[in-house]
Amino acid sequence: MEQTNRGVGRPAGTFKKKMNPTEIEQFMLDSINVILDRHMGYTDYIEYCKTQGMSKNQANKYWNDAWKHVRHRFQIDRDMMITKHLKKYWDIHDESLKNKDYNTARQSLNDIGKMLGLNEAERVQVEGTSIKFKFGNTND
């Protein structure tokens, strides 16, 4: 039996060409579209990446990066939508005050408060109470 001494280090890997930063960015955009358009789950996405010649670890990294980007993008969109709704509610409020429609003005203020989180349930603060039991002929 012949023994080979390979030396220290990790085993030789593949010689697959690495993507440059532009290709990575394009792949991320394609990944986001594929995940959202095809309603892919984690396992489906990993299989998709394997067909593109990637390892499971690379696919996992791109999956996490894609969802981080999606969450950030939708958070910005959500903030813009809230701002648009608030402006419309204030317009309704101002118009109803001009028309002396105070019920609609009050309702629009309630809706504005809900959107801003001002109508949280009031906290009940309970302090220590004492309970006394009287048995028989005690004078307390």
KEVEXMAR-645194 format. One record per atom (N, C-alpha, C): residue number from 1; atom name; chain; x, y, z. Coordinates in Angstrom, 2 decimals. Layout:
<pts>
+-----+-------+--------+---------+---------+---------+
! num ! atomo ! cadena !      c1 !      c2 !      c3 !
+-----+-------+--------+---------+---------+---------+
! NUM !    CA !      A !       X !       Y !       Z !
...
+-----+-------+--------+---------+---------+---------+
</pts>
This chain:
<pts>
+-----+-------+--------+---------+---------+---------+
! num ! atomo ! cadena !      c1 !      c2 !      c3 !
+-----+-------+--------+---------+---------+---------+
!   1 !     N !      A !    0.82 !   -1.18 !    0.00 !
!   1 !    CA !      A !    0.00 !    0.00 !    0.00 !
!   1 !     C !      A !    0.87 !    1.25 !    0.00 !
!   2 !     N !      A !    0.52 !    2.14 !   -0.82 !
!   2 !    CA !      A !    1.32 !    3.36 !   -0.96 !
!   2 !     C !      A !    0.68 !    4.48 !   -0.15 !
!   3 !     N !      A !    1.46 !    5.13 !    0.68 !
!   3 !    CA !      A !    0.95 !    6.23 !    1.50 !
!   3 !     C !      A !    1.34 !    7.55 !    0.85 !
!   4 !     N !      A !    0.39 !    8.45 !    0.81 !
!   4 !    CA !      A !    0.68 !    9.77 !    0.24 !
!   4 !     C !      A !    0.61 !   10.79 !    1.35 !
!   5 !     N !      A !    1.53 !   11.68 !    1.34 !
!   5 !    CA !      A !    1.56 !   12.75 !    2.33 !
!   5 !     C !      A !    1.12 !   14.02 !    1.63 !
!   6 !     N !      A !   -0.10 !   14.46 !    1.94 !
!   6 !    CA !      A !   -0.65 !   15.63 !    1.28 !
!   6 !     C !      A !   -0.24 !   16.93 !    1.96 !
!   7 !     N !      A !    0.24 !   16.86 !    3.14 !
!   7 !    CA !      A !    0.64 !   18.08 !    3.82 !
!   7 !     C !      A !   -0.51 !   18.67 !    4.63 !
!   8 !     N !      A !   -0.22 !   19.79 !    5.22 !
!   8 !    CA !      A !   -1.17 !   20.46 !    6.09 !
!   8 !     C !      A !   -2.10 !   21.34 !    5.26 !
!   9 !     N !      A !   -3.34 !   21.48 !    5.72 !
!   9 !    CA !      A !   -4.27 !   22.37 !    5.04 !
!   9 !     C !      A !   -5.54 !   21.63 !    4.65 !
!  10 !     N !      A !   -6.43 !   22.37 !    4.06 !
!  10 !    CA !      A !   -7.69 !   21.75 !    3.66 !
!  10 !     C !      A !   -7.54 !   21.06 !    2.32 !
!  11 !     N !      A !   -8.39 !   20.11 !    2.07 !
!  11 !    CA !      A !   -8.30 !   19.39 !    0.79 !
!  11 !     C !      A !   -8.53 !   20.32 !   -0.39 !
!  12 !     N !      A !   -8.06 !   19.91 !   -1.52 !
!  12 !    CA !      A !   -8.20 !   20.71 !   -2.72 !
!  12 !     C !      A !   -9.67 !   20.84 !   -3.07 !
!  13 !     N !      A !  -10.08 !   22.02 !   -3.43 !
!  13 !    CA !      A !  -11.48 !   22.28 !   -3.75 !
!  13 !     C !      A !  -11.72 !   22.29 !   -5.25 !
!  14 !     N !      A !  -12.82 !   22.84 !   -5.63 !
!  14 !    CA !      A !  -13.15 !   22.90 !   -7.05 !
!  14 !     C !      A !  -12.44 !   24.09 !   -7.68 !
!  15 !     N !      A !  -12.39 !   24.05 !   -8.96 !
!  15 !    CA !      A !  -11.77 !   25.14 !   -9.70 !
!  15 !     C !      A !  -12.82 !   25.97 !  -10.42 !
!  16 !     N !      A !  -14.03 !   25.99 !   -9.84 !
!  16 !    CA !      A !  -15.14 !   26.73 !  -10.45 !
!  16 !     C !      A !  -14.83 !   28.23 !  -10.39 !
!  17 !     N !      A !  -15.14 !   28.91 !  -11.47 !
!  17 !    CA !      A !  -14.89 !   30.35 !  -11.56 !
!  17 !     C !      A !  -15.79 !   31.08 !  -10.55 !
!  18 !     N !      A !  -15.22 !   31.99 !   -9.78 !
!  18 !    CA !      A !  -15.99 !   32.77 !   -8.81 !
!  18 !     C !      A !  -16.67 !   33.93 !   -9.52 !
!  19 !     N !      A !  -17.79 !   34.36 !   -8.93 !
!  19 !    CA !      A !  -18.51 !   35.50 !   -9.50 !
!  19 !     C !      A !  -17.84 !   36.80 !   -9.06 !
!  20 !     N !      A !  -17.84 !   37.77 !   -9.94 !
!  20 !    CA !      A !  -17.33 !   39.09 !   -9.57 !
!  20 !     C !      A !  -18.45 !   39.86 !   -8.87 !
!  21 !     N !      A !  -18.15 !   41.00 !   -8.26 !
!  21 !    CA !      A !  -19.18 !   41.75 !   -7.51 !
!  21 !     C !      A !  -20.42 !   42.11 !   -8.34 !
!  22 !     N !      A !  -20.25 !   42.42 !   -9.61 !
!  22 !    CA !      A !  -21.40 !   42.75 !  -10.46 !
!  22 !     C !      A !  -22.28 !   41.52 !  -10.67 !
!  23 !     N !      A !  -21.65 !   40.38 !  -10.90 !
!  23 !    CA !      A !  -22.42 !   39.15 !  -11.06 !
!  23 !     C !      A !  -23.14 !   38.75 !   -9.77 !
!  24 !     N !      A !  -22.49 !   38.98 !   -8.64 !
!  24 !    CA !      A !  -23.11 !   38.68 !   -7.35 !
!  24 !     C !      A !  -24.34 !   39.56 !   -7.14 !
!  25 !     N !      A !  -24.20 !   40.85 !   -7.45 !
!  25 !    CA !      A !  -25.33 !   41.77 !   -7.30 !
!  25 !     C !      A !  -26.49 !   41.37 !   -8.22 !
!  26 !     N !      A !  -26.18 !   41.00 !   -9.45 !
!  26 !    CA !      A !  -27.22 !   40.57 !  -10.38 !
!  26 !     C !      A !  -27.88 !   39.27 !   -9.89 !
!  27 !     N !      A !  -27.07 !   38.36 !   -9.37 !
!  27 !    CA !      A !  -27.62 !   37.11 !   -8.86 !
!  27 !     C !      A !  -28.53 !   37.37 !   -7.65 !
!  28 !     N !      A !  -28.16 !   38.34 !   -6.81 !
!  28 !    CA !      A !  -29.01 !   38.68 !   -5.65 !
!  28 !     C !      A !  -30.34 !   39.24 !   -6.11 !
!  29 !     N !      A !  -30.33 !   40.13 !   -7.11 !
!  29 !    CA !      A !  -31.59 !   40.67 !   -7.63 !
!  29 !     C !      A !  -32.45 !   39.57 !   -8.25 !
!  30 !     N !      A !  -31.80 !   38.67 !   -9.00 !
!  30 !    CA !      A !  -32.54 !   37.54 !   -9.58 !
!  30 !     C !      A !  -33.09 !   36.63 !   -8.49 !
!  31 !     N !      A !  -32.29 !   36.42 !   -7.44 !
!  31 !    CA !      A !  -32.73 !   35.57 !   -6.33 !
!  31 !     C !      A !  -33.95 !   36.14 !   -5.64 !
!  32 !     N !      A !  -33.95 !   37.44 !   -5.40 !
!  32 !    CA !      A !  -35.10 !   38.08 !   -4.75 !
!  32 !     C !      A !  -36.34 !   37.91 !   -5.60 !
!  33 !     N !      A !  -36.20 !   38.13 !   -6.90 !
!  33 !    CA !      A !  -37.34 !   37.96 !   -7.79 !
!  33 !     C !      A !  -37.82 !   36.52 !   -7.84 !
!  34 !     N !      A !  -36.89 !   35.57 !   -7.88 !
!  34 !    CA !      A !  -37.26 !   34.16 !   -7.93 !
!  34 !     C !      A !  -37.96 !   33.75 !   -6.64 !
!  35 !     N !      A !  -37.43 !   34.18 !   -5.50 !
!  35 !    CA !      A !  -38.02 !   33.81 !   -4.21 !
!  35 !     C !      A !  -39.44 !   34.35 !   -4.09 !
!  36 !     N !      A !  -39.62 !   35.62 !   -4.46 !
!  36 !    CA !      A !  -40.94 !   36.24 !   -4.30 !
!  36 !     C !      A !  -41.92 !   35.81 !   -5.39 !
!  37 !     N !      A !  -41.47 !   35.69 !   -6.63 !
!  37 !    CA !      A !  -42.38 !   35.33 !   -7.73 !
!  37 !     C !      A !  -42.83 !   33.87 !   -7.65 !
!  38 !     N !      A !  -41.92 !   33.00 !   -7.30 !
!  38 !    CA !      A !  -42.25 !   31.57 !   -7.26 !
!  38 !     C !      A !  -42.66 !   31.10 !   -5.87 !
!  39 !     N !      A !  -42.70 !   32.01 !   -4.90 !
!  39 !    CA !      A !  -43.05 !   31.68 !   -3.51 !
!  39 !     C !      A !  -42.19 !   30.54 !   -2.98 !
!  40 !     N !      A !  -40.88 !   30.68 !   -3.19 !
!  40 !    CA !      A !  -39.95 !   29.61 !   -2.81 !
!  40 !     C !      A !  -39.71 !   29.61 !   -1.31 !
!  41 !     N !      A !  -39.60 !   28.41 !   -0.78 !
!  41 !    CA !      A !  -39.15 !   28.23 !    0.59 !
!  41 !     C !      A !  -37.65 !   28.01 !    0.59 !
!  42 !     N !      A !  -37.13 !   27.80 !    1.79 !
!  42 !    CA !      A !  -35.68 !   27.63 !    1.94 !
!  42 !     C !      A !  -35.17 !   26.44 !    1.11 !
!  43 !     N !      A !  -35.82 !   25.29 !    1.24 !
!  43 !    CA !      A !  -35.36 !   24.08 !    0.55 !
!  43 !     C !      A !  -35.43 !   24.25 !   -0.97 !
!  44 !     N !      A !  -36.51 !   24.85 !   -1.44 !
!  44 !    CA !      A !  -36.64 !   25.08 !   -2.88 !
!  44 !     C !      A !  -35.53 !   26.00 !   -3.39 !
!  45 !     N !      A !  -35.21 !   27.03 !   -2.62 !
!  45 !    CA !      A !  -34.17 !   27.97 !   -3.03 !
!  45 !     C !      A !  -32.80 !   27.29 !   -3.05 !
!  46 !     N !      A !  -32.53 !   26.44 !   -2.06 !
!  46 !    CA !      A !  -31.25 !   25.73 !   -2.03 !
!  46 !     C !      A !  -31.12 !   24.85 !   -3.29 !
!  47 !     N !      A !  -32.20 !   24.17 !   -3.65 !
!  47 !    CA !      A !  -32.17 !   23.34 !   -4.86 !
!  47 !     C !      A !  -31.96 !   24.20 !   -6.10 !
!  48 !     N !      A !  -32.61 !   25.37 !   -6.13 !
!  48 !    CA !      A !  -32.44 !   26.30 !   -7.26 !
!  48 !     C !      A !  -30.97 !   26.71 !   -7.37 !
!  49 !     N !      A !  -30.35 !   27.03 !   -6.25 !
!  49 !    CA !      A !  -28.95 !   27.45 !   -6.28 !
!  49 !     C !      A !  -28.03 !   26.31 !   -6.69 !
!  50 !     N !      A !  -28.37 !   25.10 !   -6.28 !
!  50 !    CA !      A !  -27.54 !   23.95 !   -6.69 !
!  50 !     C !      A !  -27.58 !   23.76 !   -8.20 !
!  51 !     N !      A !  -28.73 !   24.08 !   -8.82 !
!  51 !    CA !      A !  -28.79 !   23.98 !  -10.28 !
!  51 !     C !      A !  -27.95 !   25.07 !  -10.93 !
!  52 !     N !      A !  -27.66 !   26.13 !  -10.17 !
!  52 !    CA !      A !  -26.80 !   27.20 !  -10.68 !
!  52 !     C !      A !  -25.33 !   26.92 !  -10.41 !
!  53 !     N !      A !  -25.04 !   25.76 !   -9.80 !
!  53 !    CA !      A !  -23.66 !   25.35 !   -9.56 !
!  53 !     C !      A !  -23.09 !   25.87 !   -8.25 !
!  54 !     N !      A !  -23.93 !   26.09 !   -7.27 !
!  54 !    CA !      A !  -23.45 !   26.60 !   -5.98 !
!  54 !     C !      A !  -23.53 !   25.52 !   -4.92 !
!  55 !     N !      A !  -22.77 !   25.72 !   -3.86 !
!  55 !    CA !      A !  -22.84 !   24.80 !   -2.73 !
!  55 !     C !      A !  -23.98 !   25.21 !   -1.80 !
!  56 !     N !      A !  -24.30 !   24.32 !   -0.88 !
!  56 !    CA !      A !  -25.38 !   24.60 !    0.07 !
!  56 !     C !      A !  -25.02 !   25.80 !    0.95 !
!  57 !     N !      A !  -23.76 !   25.90 !    1.34 !
!  57 !    CA !      A !  -23.33 !   27.02 !    2.19 !
!  57 !     C !      A !  -23.46 !   28.36 !    1.47 !
!  58 !     N !      A !  -23.07 !   28.39 !    0.19 !
!  58 !    CA !      A !  -23.22 !   29.62 !   -0.58 !
!  58 !     C !      A !  -24.70 !   29.97 !   -0.73 !
!  59 !     N !      A !  -25.52 !   28.97 !   -1.01 !
!  59 !    CA !      A !  -26.96 !   29.20 !   -1.18 !
!  59 !     C !      A !  -27.56 !   29.72 !    0.11 !
!  60 !     N !      A !  -27.14 !   29.19 !    1.25 !
!  60 !    CA !      A !  -27.63 !   29.66 !    2.54 !
!  60 !     C !      A !  -27.28 !   31.13 !    2.76 !
!  61 !     N !      A !  -26.06 !   31.51 !    2.40 !
!  61 !    CA !      A !  -25.64 !   32.91 !    2.53 !
!  61 !     C !      A !  -26.51 !   33.82 !    1.66 !
!  62 !     N !      A !  -26.74 !   33.41 !    0.41 !
!  62 !    CA !      A !  -27.55 !   34.23 !   -0.49 !
!  62 !     C !      A !  -29.01 !   34.28 !   -0.03 !
!  63 !     N !      A !  -29.52 !   33.19 !    0.55 !
!  63 !    CA !      A !  -30.88 !   33.17 !    1.09 !
!  63 !     C !      A !  -31.02 !   34.21 !    2.21 !
!  64 !     N !      A !  -30.08 !   34.21 !    3.14 !
!  64 !    CA !      A !  -30.12 !   35.16 !    4.25 !
!  64 !     C !      A !  -29.98 !   36.60 !    3.76 !
!  65 !     N !      A !  -29.07 !   36.82 !    2.83 !
!  65 !    CA !      A !  -28.88 !   38.18 !    2.30 !
!  65 !     C !      A !  -30.11 !   38.66 !    1.54 !
!  66 !     N !      A !  -30.74 !   37.76 !    0.78 !
!  66 !    CA !      A !  -31.92 !   38.14 !    0.01 !
!  66 !     C !      A !  -33.06 !   38.55 !    0.95 !
!  67 !     N !      A !  -33.29 !   37.78 !    2.01 !
!  67 !    CA !      A !  -34.38 !   38.12 !    2.92 !
!  67 !     C !      A !  -34.08 !   39.37 !    3.74 !
!  68 !     N !      A !  -32.81 !   39.60 !    4.03 !
!  68 !    CA !      A !  -32.44 !   40.83 !    4.73 !
!  68 !     C !      A !  -32.77 !   42.04 !    3.85 !
!  69 !     N !      A !  -32.46 !   41.91 !    2.57 !
!  69 !    CA !      A !  -32.74 !   42.99 !    1.61 !
!  69 !     C !      A !  -34.26 !   43.20 !    1.45 !
!  70 !     N !      A !  -35.02 !   42.10 !    1.36 !
!  70 !    CA !      A !  -36.48 !   42.19 !    1.20 !
!  70 !     C !      A !  -37.10 !   42.87 !    2.42 !
!  71 !     N !      A !  -36.71 !   42.45 !    3.63 !
!  71 !    CA !      A !  -37.26 !   43.07 !    4.84 !
!  71 !     C !      A !  -36.96 !   44.56 !    4.89 !
!  72 !     N !      A !  -35.74 !   44.95 !    4.52 !
!  72 !    CA !      A !  -35.36 !   46.36 !    4.54 !
!  72 !     C !      A !  -36.19 !   47.15 !    3.52 !
!  73 !     N !      A !  -36.34 !   46.59 !    2.32 !
!  73 !    CA !      A !  -37.08 !   47.28 !    1.27 !
!  73 !     C !      A !  -38.55 !   47.45 !    1.65 !
!  74 !     N !      A !  -39.18 !   46.42 !    2.21 !
!  74 !    CA !      A !  -40.58 !   46.52 !    2.58 !
!  74 !     C !      A !  -40.78 !   47.40 !    3.81 !
!  75 !     N !      A !  -39.78 !   47.51 !    4.67 !
!  75 !    CA !      A !  -39.89 !   48.42 !    5.82 !
!  75 !     C !      A !  -39.93 !   49.86 !    5.33 !
!  76 !     N !      A !  -39.11 !   50.18 !    4.33 !
!  76 !    CA !      A !  -39.13 !   51.52 !    3.75 !
!  76 !     C !      A !  -40.47 !   51.79 !    3.08 !
!  77 !     N !      A !  -40.97 !   50.81 !    2.31 !
!  77 !    CA !      A !  -42.27 !   50.95 !    1.65 !
!  77 !     C !      A !  -43.38 !   51.12 !    2.68 !
!  78 !     N !      A !  -43.30 !   50.40 !    3.79 !
!  78 !    CA !      A !  -44.30 !   50.48 !    4.84 !
!  78 !     C !      A !  -44.30 !   51.88 !    5.45 !
!  79 !     N !      A !  -43.13 !   52.43 !    5.71 !
!  79 !    CA !      A !  -43.05 !   53.78 !    6.27 !
!  79 !     C !      A !  -43.64 !   54.81 !    5.32 !
!  80 !     N !      A !  -43.39 !   54.65 !    4.01 !
!  80 !    CA !      A !  -43.96 !   55.58 !    3.03 !
!  80 !     C !      A !  -45.48 !   55.47 !    2.98 !
!  81 !     N !      A !  -46.00 !   54.25 !    3.07 !
!  81 !    CA !      A !  -47.45 !   54.07 !    3.05 !
!  81 !     C !      A !  -48.10 !   54.69 !    4.29 !
!  82 !     N !      A !  -47.47 !   54.53 !    5.43 !
!  82 !    CA !      A !  -48.01 !   55.13 !    6.66 !
!  82 !     C !      A !  -48.05 !   56.64 !    6.53 !
!  83 !     N !      A !  -46.99 !   57.22 !    5.99 !
!  83 !    CA !      A !  -46.94 !   58.67 !    5.81 !
!  83 !     C !      A !  -48.05 !   59.14 !    4.86 !
!  84 !     N !      A !  -48.27 !   58.41 !    3.77 !
!  84 !    CA !      A !  -49.35 !   58.78 !    2.83 !
!  84 !     C !      A !  -50.71 !   58.70 !    3.50 !
!  85 !     N !      A !  -50.96 !   57.64 !    4.27 !
!  85 !    CA !      A !  -52.23 !   57.50 !    4.97 !
!  85 !     C !      A !  -52.44 !   58.61 !    6.00 !
!  86 !     N !      A !  -51.38 !   58.94 !    6.71 !
!  86 !    CA !      A !  -51.50 !   60.01 !    7.70 !
!  86 !     C !      A !  -51.87 !   61.33 !    7.04 !
!  87 !     N !      A !  -51.26 !   61.63 !    5.90 !
!  87 !    CA !      A !  -51.58 !   62.87 !    5.20 !
!  87 !     C !      A !  -53.05 !   62.88 !    4.78 !
!  88 !     N !      A !  -53.53 !   61.74 !    4.27 !
!  88 !    CA !      A !  -54.93 !   61.66 !    3.85 !
!  88 !     C !      A !  -55.87 !   61.83 !    5.05 !
!  89 !     N !      A !  -55.53 !   61.21 !    6.17 !
!  89 !    CA !      A !  -56.36 !   61.37 !    7.37 !
!  89 !     C !      A !  -56.39 !   62.82 !    7.84 !
!  90 !     N !      A !  -55.23 !   63.51 !    7.79 !
!  90 !    CA !      A !  -55.21 !   64.91 !    8.20 !
!  90 !     C !      A !  -56.04 !   65.76 !    7.24 !
!  91 !     N !      A !  -55.99 !   65.43 !    5.94 !
!  91 !    CA !      A !  -56.83 !   66.15 !    4.97 !
!  91 !     C !      A !  -58.32 !   65.95 !    5.28 !
!  92 !     N !      A !  -58.69 !   64.71 !    5.60 !
!  92 !    CA !      A !  -60.08 !   64.43 !    5.96 !
!  92 !     C !      A !  -60.46 !   65.19 !    7.22 !
!  93 !     N !      A !  -59.56 !   65.23 !    8.18 !
!  93 !    CA !      A !  -59.82 !   65.94 !    9.44 !
!  93 !     C !      A !  -60.04 !   67.43 !    9.17 !
!  94 !     N !      A !  -59.15 !   68.04 !    8.40 !
!  94 !    CA !      A !  -59.26 !   69.48 !    8.11 !
!  94 !     C !      A !  -60.54 !   69.79 !    7.35 !
!  95 !     N !      A !  -60.86 !   68.94 !    6.36 !
!  95 !    CA !      A !  -62.07 !   69.16 !    5.56 !
!  95 !     C !      A !  -63.33 !   69.02 !    6.42 !
!  96 !     N !      A !  -63.33 !   68.06 !    7.31 !
!  96 !    CA !      A !  -64.52 !   67.86 !    8.16 !
!  96 !     C !      A !  -64.68 !   69.00 !    9.16 !
!  97 !     N !      A !  -63.58 !   69.59 !    9.61 !
!  97 !    CA !      A !  -63.70 !   70.76 !   10.50 !
!  97 !     C !      A !  -64.26 !   71.95 !    9.74 !
!  98 !     N !      A !  -63.85 !   72.11 !    8.48 !
!  98 !    CA !      A !  -64.40 !   73.20 !    7.67 !
!  98 !     C !      A !  -65.91 !   73.04 !    7.47 !
!  99 !     N !      A !  -66.34 !   71.77 !    7.30 !
!  99 !    CA !      A !  -67.76 !   71.48 !    7.07 !
!  99 !     C !      A !  -68.54 !   71.31 !    8.39 !
! 100 !     N !      A !  -67.87 !   71.54 !    9.50 !
! 100 !    CA !      A !  -68.45 !   71.39 !   10.84 !
! 100 !     C !      A !  -69.02 !   69.99 !   11.06 !
! 101 !     N !      A !  -68.32 !   69.00 !   10.51 !
! 101 !    CA !      A !  -68.67 !   67.60 !   10.72 !
! 101 !     C !      A !  -67.72 !   67.05 !   11.79 !
! 102 !     N !      A !  -68.07 !   67.31 !   13.03 !
! 102 !    CA !      A !  -67.17 !   66.99 !   14.14 !
! 102 !     C !      A !  -67.06 !   65.49 !   14.40 !
! 103 !     N !      A !  -68.08 !   64.73 !   14.06 !
! 103 !    CA !      A !  -68.00 !   63.28 !   14.24 !
! 103 !     C !      A !  -66.92 !   62.69 !   13.34 !
! 104 !     N !      A !  -66.88 !   63.09 !   12.08 !
! 104 !    CA !      A !  -65.85 !   62.60 !   11.16 !
! 104 !     C !      A !  -64.46 !   63.08 !   11.59 !
! 105 !     N !      A !  -64.37 !   64.31 !   12.08 !
! 105 !    CA !      A !  -63.09 !   64.84 !   12.56 !
! 105 !     C !      A !  -62.58 !   64.01 !   13.74 !
! 106 !     N !      A !  -63.48 !   63.67 !   14.65 !
! 106 !    CA !      A !  -63.09 !   62.86 !   15.81 !
! 106 !     C !      A !  -62.65 !   61.47 !   15.36 !
! 107 !     N !      A !  -63.38 !   60.87 !   14.43 !
! 107 !    CA !      A !  -63.02 !   59.53 !   13.94 !
! 107 !     C !      A !  -61.67 !   59.53 !   13.22 !
! 108 !     N !      A !  -61.42 !   60.59 !   12.46 !
! 108 !    CA !      A !  -60.12 !   60.66 !   11.77 !
! 108 !     C !      A !  -58.99 !   60.83 !   12.78 !
! 109 !     N !      A !  -59.23 !   61.59 !   13.86 !
! 109 !    CA !      A !  -58.20 !   61.71 !   14.90 !
! 109 !     C !      A !  -57.95 !   60.37 !   15.58 !
! 110 !     N !      A !  -59.02 !   59.61 !   15.81 !
! 110 !    CA !      A !  -58.85 !   58.28 !   16.39 !
! 110 !     C !      A !  -58.02 !   57.38 !   15.48 !
! 111 !     N !      A !  -58.28 !   57.45 !   14.18 !
! 111 !    CA !      A !  -57.52 !   56.64 !   13.23 !
! 111 !     C !      A !  -56.05 !   57.07 !   13.17 !
! 112 !     N !      A !  -55.82 !   58.36 !   13.25 !
! 112 !    CA !      A !  -54.44 !   58.86 !   13.27 !
! 112 !     C !      A !  -53.73 !   58.35 !   14.51 !
! 113 !     N !      A !  -54.42 !   58.41 !   15.64 !
! 113 !    CA !      A !  -53.83 !   57.90 !   16.88 !
! 113 !     C !      A !  -53.50 !   56.42 !   16.81 !
! 114 !     N !      A !  -54.37 !   55.64 !   16.19 !
! 114 !    CA !      A !  -54.11 !   54.21 !   16.04 !
! 114 !     C !      A !  -52.89 !   53.96 !   15.16 !
! 115 !     N !      A !  -52.78 !   54.72 !   14.07 !
! 115 !    CA !      A !  -51.64 !   54.52 !   13.16 !
! 115 !     C !      A !  -50.32 !   54.88 !   13.83 !
! 116 !     N !      A !  -50.36 !   55.87 !   14.70 !
! 116 !    CA !      A !  -49.13 !   56.30 !   15.38 !
! 116 !     C !      A !  -48.87 !   55.51 !   16.65 !
! 117 !     N !      A !  -49.82 !   54.64 !   17.02 !
! 117 !    CA !      A !  -49.64 !   53.84 !   18.23 !
! 117 !     C !      A !  -49.92 !   54.59 !   19.51 !
! 118 !     N !      A !  -50.71 !   55.65 !   19.42 !
! 118 !    CA !      A !  -51.00 !   56.46 !   20.60 !
! 118 !     C !      A !  -52.13 !   55.88 !   21.43 !
! 119 !     N !      A !  -52.91 !   54.97 !   20.87 !
! 119 !    CA !      A !  -54.07 !   54.44 !   21.57 !
! 119 !     C !      A !  -53.79 !   53.10 !   22.21 !
! 120 !     N !      A !  -52.62 !   52.95 !   22.80 !
! 120 !    CA !      A !  -52.31 !   51.70 !   23.47 !
! 120 !     C !      A !  -53.17 !   51.57 !   24.70 !
! 121 !     N !      A !  -53.44 !   50.35 !   25.06 !
! 121 !    CA !      A !  -54.27 !   50.12 !   26.23 !
! 121 !     C !      A !  -53.60 !   50.72 !   27.46 !
! 122 !     N !      A !  -54.41 !   51.35 !   28.29 !
! 122 !    CA !      A !  -53.85 !   51.94 !   29.49 !
! 122 !     C !      A !  -53.37 !   50.85 !   30.42 !
! 123 !     N !      A !  -52.25 !   51.10 !   31.04 !
! 123 !    CA !      A !  -51.70 !   50.12 !   31.96 !
! 123 !     C !      A !  -52.37 !   50.28 !   33.31 !
! 124 !     N !      A !  -52.71 !   49.17 !   33.87 !
! 124 !    CA !      A !  -53.30 !   49.19 !   35.20 !
! 124 !     C !      A !  -52.18 !   48.93 !   36.18 !
! 125 !     N !      A !  -52.02 !   49.84 !   37.08 !
! 125 !    CA !      A !  -50.95 !   49.71 !   38.06 !
! 125 !     C !      A !  -51.58 !   49.33 !   39.39 !
! 126 !     N !      A !  -51.27 !   48.15 !   39.84 !
! 126 !    CA !      A !  -51.83 !   47.66 !   41.09 !
! 126 !     C !      A !  -50.75 !   47.73 !   42.14 !
! 127 !     N !      A !  -51.06 !   48.41 !   43.21 !
! 127 !    CA !      A !  -50.12 !   48.48 !   44.32 !
! 127 !     C !      A !  -50.53 !   47.45 !   45.35 !
! 128 !     N !      A !  -49.65 !   47.18 !   46.26 !
! 128 !    CA !      A !  -49.92 !   46.18 !   47.29 !
! 128 !     C !      A !  -51.17 !   46.49 !   48.08 !
! 129 !     N !      A !  -51.97 !   45.48 !   48.30 !
! 129 !    CA !      A !  -53.18 !   45.64 !   49.09 !
! 129 !     C !      A !  -53.08 !   44.72 !   50.29 !
! 130 !     N !      A !  -53.80 !   45.08 !   51.29 !
! 130 !    CA !      A !  -53.79 !   44.20 !   52.46 !
! 130 !     C !      A !  -55.20 !   43.67 !   52.67 !
! 131 !     N !      A !  -55.28 !   42.41 !   53.00 !
! 131 !    CA !      A !  -56.56 !   41.76 !   53.24 !
! 131 !     C !      A !  -56.54 !   41.29 !   54.70 !
! 132 !     N !      A !  -57.57 !   41.66 !   55.41 !
! 132 !    CA !      A !  -57.66 !   41.26 !   56.81 !
! 132 !     C !      A !  -58.84 !   40.30 !   56.97 !
! 133 !     N !      A !  -58.57 !   39.22 !   57.65 !
! 133 !    CA !      A !  -59.62 !   38.26 !   57.97 !
! 133 !     C !      A !  -59.93 !   38.36 !   59.46 !
! 134 !     N !      A !  -61.20 !   38.38 !   59.81 !
! 134 !    CA !      A !  -61.58 !   38.43 !   61.21 !
! 134 !     C !      A !  -62.28 !   37.12 !   61.55 !
! 135 !     N !      A !  -61.73 !   36.48 !   62.55 !
! 135 !    CA !      A !  -62.32 !   35.22 !   63.03 !
! 135 !     C !      A !  -62.70 !   35.42 !   64.49 !
! 136 !     N !      A !  -63.92 !   35.26 !   64.80 !
! 136 !    CA !      A !  -64.36 !   35.31 !   66.18 !
! 136 !     C !      A !  -64.38 !   36.73 !   66.73 !
! 137 !     N !      A !  -63.95 !   36.89 !   67.97 !
! 137 !    CA !      A !  -64.06 !   38.15 !   68.70 !
! 137 !     C !      A !  -62.73 !   38.92 !   68.73 !
! 138 !     N !      A !  -62.16 !   39.23 !   67.62 !
! 138 !    CA !      A !  -60.95 !   40.06 !   67.62 !
! 138 !     C !      A !  -61.37 !   41.51 !   67.49 !
! 139 !     N !      A !  -60.58 !   42.41 !   68.05 !
! 139 !    CA !      A !  -60.91 !   43.82 !   68.07 !
! 139 !     C !      A !  -60.32 !   44.60 !   66.89 !
! 140 !     N !      A !  -59.72 !   43.96 !   65.97 !
! 140 !    CA !      A !  -59.09 !   44.68 !   64.83 !
! 140 !     C !      A !  -60.05 !   45.03 !   63.81 !
+-----+-------+--------+---------+---------+---------+
</pts>
